[in-house]
Amino acid sequence: MSVNVSPSKDVILTVPVNDKSGFLYGIYQDAGASGVTVDLKLLLKSATDISLTNYVYFLTHSETDDNDNQSVIFDQELMVNCLDIYDITGDDNYFNYLLLQLHKFWILLSSVLYSPDFDINVNVMWDIHLHTPHQLLPKNLVNNKLFYDNWLRINTGK
């Protein structure tokens, strides 16, 4: 399964999708192989050039399991912008990649989760914290029964 995306004028790329690809999978289901091209610049109007480039690189290299082919995120602003892309696209594959980057560079990136200087959507923060180790969870979430029950369901046995 694949869809066409256009990250910039005159560039069309065919990228793989699956049921975790969010908006792009929805396009695949609606249009199939009819040749519809998703204009990523239009879809992701608020995305910076570097975060859009990161997303396109992820999409074009997502079928490889080779970690050497993944781009690296260690800049806080870039992480916030990439999380905004996840928020817009609902691409769980991309979210899992962002989580790996966040955990890999925790010392450099974790302040985006705890500092009021970064404006991350509350639903995205919820998703991130569902995959955060217990000792790093904010106390208000540990005390939130709905959150904590979901956290336990996802993290039991890990």
Secondary structure, 3 states (H helix, E strand, C coil): CEEEEEEECCEEEEEECCCCCCHHHHHHHHHCCCCCEEEHHHHCCCCCHHHHHHHHHHHHHCCCCCHHHCCCCCCHHHHHHHHHHHHHHCCHHHHHHHHHHHHHCHHHHCHHHHCCCCCCCHHHHHHHHCCCCHHHCCHHHHCCHHHHHHHHHHHCCC
